[in-house]
């Protein structure tokens, strides 16, 4: 079972027409697990997601944020280089005492995209 890929490029999201509005806009994109994974308690695993950077997103600041879920943590939270190309992978750790199953298509984080002026 595989989650379909979403390609991020210069056409999404569109740059706001008015410069004054660019600093108050954020786009939140769900980061989904591309494949089903199983995590043992305390296990850390790199997880391929549904997002692919097709082209450089030069006018966007990109930040990976964790979800509200408490059973796992997103270790790779933080900013992404705007020159990033290819599939986005994130590092997850099972913070519970039970084996954790994350099916393909489950939310594992959020990508926050913020336009900026150069």
C-alpha positions as CSV (number, residue, x, y, z in Angstrom):
1,X,0.0,0.0,0.0
2,X,1.5,3.3,-1.2
3,X,0.4,6.9,-0.8
4,X,0.4,9.0,-4.0
5,X,3.2,11.5,-4.4
6,X,2.6,15.3,-4.4
7,X,5.1,17.4,-6.4
8,X,5.9,20.8,-5.1
9,X,7.2,23.3,-7.6
10,X,7.1,27.0,-8.6
11,X,3.4,26.7,-9.6
12,X,2.3,25.7,-6.1
13,X,1.8,27.5,-4.0
14,X,1.5,30.7,-6.0
15,X,3.3,33.8,-5.0
16,X,0.8,36.5,-3.6
17,X,0.2,39.3,-6.0
18,X,0.5,42.0,-3.3
19,X,3.9,42.2,-1.6
20,X,2.4,43.5,1.7
21,X,0.3,40.4,2.1
22,X,3.2,37.9,1.6
23,X,4.5,38.3,5.2
24,X,1.1,37.3,6.7
25,X,0.5,34.1,4.6
26,X,1.5,30.6,5.5
27,X,0.5,27.4,3.7
28,X,0.3,24.2,5.7
29,X,0.8,21.0,3.8
30,X,0.2,17.6,5.4
31,X,3.2,15.3,5.2
32,X,1.9,11.8,4.8
33,X,3.8,8.5,5.2
34,X,4.4,7.1,1.7
35,X,4.5,3.5,2.9
36,X,3.2,1.6,5.9
37,X,5.8,1.3,8.6
38,X,6.1,-0.5,12.0
39,X,8.1,1.0,14.9
40,X,9.1,-0.9,18.0
41,X,9.2,1.1,21.3
42,X,12.2,3.6,21.1
43,X,12.9,2.7,17.5
44,X,14.0,5.4,15.1
45,X,13.3,5.1,11.4
46,X,13.7,7.2,8.3
47,X,10.3,7.4,6.6
48,X,9.7,8.4,2.9
49,X,6.8,10.8,2.6
50,X,4.4,11.8,-0.1
51,X,6.1,15.1,-0.9
52,X,8.6,15.5,-3.8
53,X,10.4,18.8,-4.5
54,X,10.3,18.9,-8.3
55,X,12.1,22.3,-8.6
56,X,13.8,24.7,-6.2
57,X,11.2,26.8,-4.3
58,X,13.3,29.9,-4.1
59,X,10.8,32.3,-2.8
60,X,9.4,30.1,0.0
61,X,10.7,29.4,3.5
62,X,10.0,25.8,4.3
63,X,9.7,24.4,7.8
64,X,8.8,20.8,8.9
65,X,6.7,20.7,12.0
66,X,5.5,17.8,14.2
67,X,1.9,16.6,14.5
68,X,-0.3,16.7,17.5
69,X,0.1,12.9,17.9
70,X,1.8,11.8,21.1
71,X,2.7,8.2,20.2
72,X,5.7,9.2,18.0
73,X,7.9,12.1,17.6
74,X,9.3,13.8,14.4
75,X,13.0,14.1,15.0
76,X,13.7,15.9,11.8
77,X,11.7,18.9,12.6
78,X,13.2,22.2,11.3
79,X,13.9,24.3,8.3
80,X,14.5,22.8,4.8
81,X,17.0,24.3,2.4
82,X,15.1,26.0,-0.5
83,X,17.5,24.2,-2.9
84,X,16.1,20.8,-1.8
85,X,15.1,18.5,-4.7
86,X,13.7,15.0,-4.6
87,X,11.6,13.1,-2.1
88,X,11.2,14.4,1.4
89,X,12.1,11.9,4.1
90,X,11.6,12.4,7.8
91,X,13.0,10.7,10.9
92,X,10.4,9.3,13.3
93,X,10.9,7.7,16.8
94,X,8.3,5.6,18.6
95,X,7.9,7.4,22.0
96,X,5.3,4.9,23.3
97,X,5.8,1.6,25.1
98,X,3.9,-0.3,22.4
99,X,4.7,-1.3,18.9
100,X,3.4,1.4,16.6
101,X,1.9,0.8,13.1
102,X,1.7,3.8,10.8
103,X,-0.3,3.0,7.6
104,X,0.5,4.6,4.3
105,X,-1.4,7.9,4.1
106,X,-1.2,8.8,7.8
107,X,-0.1,12.3,8.8
108,X,3.5,12.3,10.1
109,X,4.1,16.0,10.1
110,X,3.4,19.3,8.4
111,X,5.3,21.4,5.9
112,X,4.9,25.1,6.5
113,X,5.5,27.2,3.5
114,X,5.9,31.0,3.9
115,X,6.5,33.3,0.9
116,X,9.2,35.9,1.3
117,X,10.4,38.8,-0.8
118,X,14.0,38.9,-2.2
